[in-house]
Amino acid sequence: MTVPPSPKLPASIRKAESKLVTFGLSLPETVEECPWGNRAFKVRKKSFTFLVCEPESLKLSAKPRDPLAEAMHLPFTEAAC
């Protein structure tokens, strides 16, 4: 279910949103849903990206491919073993 961009958004936000949606839906097995009124991209019912478009900004939240590896690069993390 692809949702058209809101005409109330500035053209720059609509353009960026369109490009992100096109990219997200080009990935294998990806579907788009709109829980809570925001776009969510999912593979096999698991969300991997949320997209929130507002008149002042576009917000993207994405899960890293390997959360543990990503976390280990942060200065305040260390291995538990």
Secondary structure as UniProt FT lines:
FT   TURN            7..8
FT   HELIX           11..26
FT   TURN            28..29
FT   STRAND          30..33
FT   HELIX           35..37
FT   STRAND          39..43
FT   TURN            44..45
FT   STRAND          46..53
FT   STRAND          58..62
FT   HELIX           67..72
FT   TURN            75..76
//
